[in-house]
Amino acid sequence: MEDRLDRTDLNILGELQKNGRLTNKELAAAVHLSPTPTFERVKRLERDGYIRKYVAVLDADKLNCGFVAFCYLKMKQHSFQNAMLIMEAVKKIPEIVECYNISGDYDFLLKIYTQDLKTYQKFLLRILGEIDCIGSLNSSFVLGEIKNENFIPI
C-alpha cells in the first residue's frame, strides 16, 4: 500500500474518514491541494478500491436497536459446506452487522443489534436456531461502549 499511496493520498483518505460529505473544495483545502488534482486523486482512490463506499453512521439507540451482542458460533461439524451455509445465511440476516471467521474455540464471531434482551432471545431461537449446521453459540452483551471508531489507522 505504502508504495502506491503518497502522503497526500493518505491525507485525503484520513479527511474522508472523518467526514465523507466534504465537498471537493473543502477536501482540497484540508489537504493543501487545488480542487482538480484532489478530484482526480479521489476518483483514483475509489477506482483502485481504497475507498469502498460512503455511509452515514446512525444512532442505534435512537432507532430502538441499541442492544448489542457479540455471538460466538461453532459449527456442528467442520466442513466447507457447513461454513458456506453459515456465511450465506449470515449475509441475509439484517440484525447481524458484522461476521468474522475466527480461529480458536469458535468458528465465527457475529455482531448483532436488536431492540433488547428479549428480542435477542427470540432472534437466537427463531433465526440462528433455524440454521441446522450451527453446533453451539455463546453470547456476550455490551454493557457500555467505550470506543467505536470507524477509522482505519493510516
Buried (B, 14 or more C-beta within 10 A) or exposed (E): EEEEBEEBBBBBBBBBBEEBEBEEEBBBBBBEBEBEEBBEBBEBBBEEEBBEEEEEEEEBEEEEBBBBBBBBBBBEEEEEEBBEBBEEBBEEBEBBEEBEEEEEEBBBBBBBBBBEEEBBEEBBEEBBEEBEBBEEBEBEEBEEEEEEEEEEEE
